[in-house]
Amino acid sequence: MQEVSGIESRAGQTVPVGSMNLHVQCPICGGTSLVDKYKVNKFTLTKCGSCSLLFVRERPGKDLLWSYYSDDADYVYNDPLNIANLNYYFHRVRKYIESRIEVGRILDVGCAAGTFLDVMVNWDCHGIEYPSKAGNIARDKYGENIYLGALDDYPEQRALFDCVTLFDVFDHMPNPVEALTKCSGLLRPGGLLVVKVHDIGCLFAKLSGSRFYAIVPPAHLFYYDRRTLSRTLNKAGFEVVDVRHMAHILLLKTIPYRLARGNTGSVAHLLYRALAKSPLGDVPIRKNLHDLITIFAVKK
């Protein structure tokens, strides 16, 4: 056990977390040769000497984690102007999905307001989202097909879905193999799983070190590259069929917002605030630094 007096949540409040359990072995390969690499936001980022997985050694509780998933946690992502940017990626994913499987039933884990489901025309759309304003928006559109809660508690146990997607959510999950096993149980044999996370193995991440914009514990608990993500999927019974670094569109103001990593006193955040007040901040930028990885896998 490691005693931690308190961690500042995304909302700016100090959350008393008491003592936290620590990972004593790699959650993926079970290796015990763990090397502490960075200290960020009072959390320890540890690298497995066996499989090279980078992850947060501390195991924060649900209360702390949920404070990072509130509706106002990411102003830029939830900006209505960002929907068109998200759709640029989502339409490309849809094209790939439909090139591999017939139109059928799809489940989007962490569906937010249902933006991805909105582009899946002719599909029987379902989603999972934490109880929130975004989740309520999705439910208003898709009714009872949207489950407000955690993946662990999703009641459907039969293999009914042709495709399950996890966009920008898998690296938040404290038990990755268990989460993938749950997804496998929800897929029909041969069903398609799509996962998108940040790629800690890209050149940008390697040059940035602990200052890589996606290293924001405890919001992100695991940091994958192509090899560690593939290994995790294989362990849960999936066969990887494709791995892609797909381009994204983002608003110009998003760049300093991400680089600030929640530090409202940083130069990057000051620049974000200036751009947020200017039409220049809403200029769309096409980006592909190989910092985001999308992996496609089928249930064995």
PEWO-V792216 format. One record per residue. N is the residue number from 0. RES is the residue in one letter. SS is DSSP state (H for helix, E for strand, L for the rest). PSI is psi as a letter, one per 40 degrees, with the letter a starting at -180 (NA if undefined). BURIAL is # if it has 16 or more other C-alpha atoms within 10 Angstrom, else .. Layout:
BEGIN
N/RES/SS/PSI/BURIAL + N/RES/SS/PSI/BURIAL
END
This chain:
BEGIN
0/M/L/i/. + 1/Q/E/h/. + 2/E/E/h/. + 3/V/L/h/. + 4/S/L/d/. + 5/G/L/i/. + 6/I/E/h/# + 7/E/E/h/. + 8/S/L/i/# + 9/R/L/d/# + 10/A/L/e/. + 11/G/L/e/. + 12/Q/L/i/. + 13/T/E/h/. + 14/V/E/h/. + 15/P/L/h/. + 16/V/L/e/. + 17/G/L/b/. + 18/S/E/i/. + 19/M/E/i/. + 20/N/E/i/. + 21/L/E/i/. + 22/H/L/h/# + 23/V/L/e/. + 24/Q/L/i/. + 25/C/L/h/# + 26/P/L/e/# + 27/I/L/d/# + 28/C/L/e/# + 29/G/L/e/. + 30/G/L/i/. + 31/T/L/e/. + 32/S/L/g/. + 33/L/E/h/# + 34/V/E/h/. + 35/D/E/h/. + 36/K/E/d/. + 37/Y/E/i/# + 38/K/E/h/. + 39/V/E/h/. + 40/N/L/f/. + 41/K/L/e/. + 42/F/E/i/# + 43/T/E/h/# + 44/L/E/h/# + 45/T/E/i/# + 46/K/E/h/# + 47/C/E/h/# + 48/G/L/e/. + 49/S/L/d/. + 50/C/L/e/# + 51/S/L/e/# + 52/L/L/h/# + 53/L/E/h/# + 54/F/E/i/# + 55/V/E/h/# + 56/R/L/d/# + 57/E/E/i/# + 58/R/E/g/# + 59/P/L/i/# + 60/G/L/i/. + 61/K/H/d/. + 62/D/H/d/. + 63/L/H/d/# + 64/L/H/d/# + 65/W/H/d/. + 66/S/H/d/# + 67/Y/L/e/# + 68/Y/L/e/# + 69/S/L/i/# + 70/D/L/d/# + 71/D/L/e/. + 72/A/L/d/# + 73/D/L/g/. + 74/Y/L/d/. + 75/V/L/d/# + 76/Y/L/d/# + 77/N/L/e/. + 78/D/L/h/. + 79/P/H/d/. + 80/L/H/e/. + 81/N/H/e/# + 82/I/H/d/. + 83/A/H/d/. + 84/N/H/d/# + 85/L/H/d/# + 86/N/H/d/# + 87/Y/H/d/. + 88/Y/H/d/. + 89/F/H/d/# + 90/H/H/d/. + 91/R/H/d/. + 92/V/H/d/# + 93/R/H/d/# + 94/K/H/d/. + 95/Y/H/d/. + 96/I/H/d/# + 97/E/H/e/. + 98/S/H/e/. + 99/R/H/d/. + 100/I/L/i/. + 101/E/L/i/. + 102/V/L/h/# + 103/G/L/b/. + 104/R/E/h/# + 105/I/E/i/# + 106/L/E/h/# + 107/D/E/h/# + 108/V/E/h/# + 109/G/L/f/# + 110/C/L/e/# + 111/A/L/b/# + 112/A/L/e/# + 113/G/L/f/# + 114/T/H/d/# + 115/F/H/d/# + 116/L/H/d/# + 117/D/H/d/# + 118/V/H/e/. + 119/M/L/g/# + 120/V/L/h/. + 121/N/L/e/. + 122/W/L/i/. + 123/D/E/h/# + 124/C/E/h/# + 125/H/E/i/# + 126/G/E/i/# + 127/I/E/h/# + 128/E/E/i/# + 129/Y/L/i/# + 130/P/L/h/# + 131/S/L/i/# + 132/K/H/d/. + 133/A/H/d/# + 134/G/H/d/# + 135/N/H/d/# + 136/I/H/d/# + 137/A/H/d/# + 138/R/H/d/# + 139/D/H/d/. + 140/K/H/d/. + 141/Y/H/e/# + 142/G/H/b/. + 143/E/H/e/. + 144/N/H/e/. + 145/I/E/h/# + 146/Y/E/h/# + 147/L/E/h/# + 148/G/L/a/. + 149/A/L/i/. + 150/L/H/d/# + 151/D/H/d/. + 152/D/H/e/. + 153/Y/L/h/. + 154/P/L/e/. + 155/E/L/h/. + 156/Q/L/e/. + 157/R/L/i/. + 158/A/L/g/. + 159/L/L/e/# + 160/F/E/i/# + 161/D/E/d/# + 162/C/E/h/# + 163/V/E/h/# + 164/T/E/i/# + 165/L/E/g/# + 166/F/E/h/# + 167/D/L/f/# + 168/V/L/d/# + 169/F/H/d/# + 170/D/H/e/# + 171/H/H/e/# + 172/M/L/h/# + 173/P/L/e/# + 174/N/L/g/# + 175/P/H/d/# + 176/V/H/d/# + 177/E/H/d/. + 178/A/H/d/# + 179/L/H/d/# + 180/T/H/d/. + 181/K/H/d/# + 182/C/H/d/# + 183/S/H/d/# + 184/G/H/e/# + 185/L/H/e/# + 186/L/E/i/# + 187/R/E/i/# + 188/P/E/h/. + 189/G/E/e/# + 190/G/E/i/# + 191/L/E/h/# + 192/L/E/h/# + 193/V/E/h/# + 194/V/E/h/# + 195/K/E/h/# + 196/V/E/i/# + 197/H/E/i/# + 198/D/E/h/# + 199/I/L/e/# + 200/G/L/e/# + 201/C/L/i/# + 202/L/H/d/. + 203/F/H/d/. + 204/A/H/d/# + 205/K/H/d/. + 206/L/H/d/. + 207/S/H/d/. + 208/G/H/b/. + 209/S/H/e/# + 210/R/H/e/# + 211/F/L/h/# + 212/Y/L/d/# + 213/A/L/e/# + 214/I/L/g/# + 215/V/L/g/# + 216/P/L/i/# + 217/P/L/e/# + 218/A/L/d/# + 219/H/L/h/# + 220/L/L/d/# + 221/F/E/i/# + 222/Y/E/h/# + 223/Y/E/i/# + 224/D/L/a/# + 225/R/H/d/# + 226/R/H/d/. + 227/T/H/d/# + 228/L/H/d/# + 229/S/H/d/# + 230/R/H/d/# + 231/T/H/d/# + 232/L/H/d/# + 233/N/H/d/# + 234/K/H/d/. + 235/A/L/e/# + 236/G/L/f/# + 237/F/E/i/# + 238/E/E/h/# + 239/V/E/h/# + 240/V/E/e/. + 241/D/E/i/. + 242/V/E/h/# + 243/R/E/i/. + 244/H/L/g/# + 245/M/L/i/# + 246/A/L/i/# + 247/H/E/i/# + 248/I/E/h/# + 249/L/E/i/# + 250/L/E/i/# + 251/L/H/d/# + 252/K/H/e/# + 253/T/H/d/# + 254/I/H/d/# + 255/P/H/d/# + 256/Y/H/d/# + 257/R/H/d/# + 258/L/H/d/# + 259/A/H/d/# + 260/R/L/f/# + 261/G/L/e/# + 262/N/L/g/. + 263/T/L/e/. + 264/G/L/e/. + 265/S/L/i/. + 266/V/H/d/. + 267/A/H/d/# + 268/H/H/d/# + 269/L/H/d/# + 270/L/H/d/# + 271/Y/H/d/# + 272/R/H/d/# + 273/A/H/d/. + 274/L/H/d/# + 275/A/H/d/# + 276/K/L/e/. + 277/S/L/i/. + 278/P/H/d/. + 279/L/H/d/. + 280/G/H/d/# + 281/D/H/e/# + 282/V/L/h/. + 283/P/E/h/# + 284/I/E/h/. + 285/R/E/h/. + 286/K/E/h/. + 287/N/L/g/. + 288/L/L/e/. + 289/H/L/f/# + 290/D/L/e/# + 291/L/E/h/# + 292/I/E/h/# + 293/T/E/h/# + 294/I/E/h/# + 295/F/E/h/# + 296/A/E/i/# + 297/V/E/i/# + 298/K/E/h/# + 299/K/L/NA/.
END
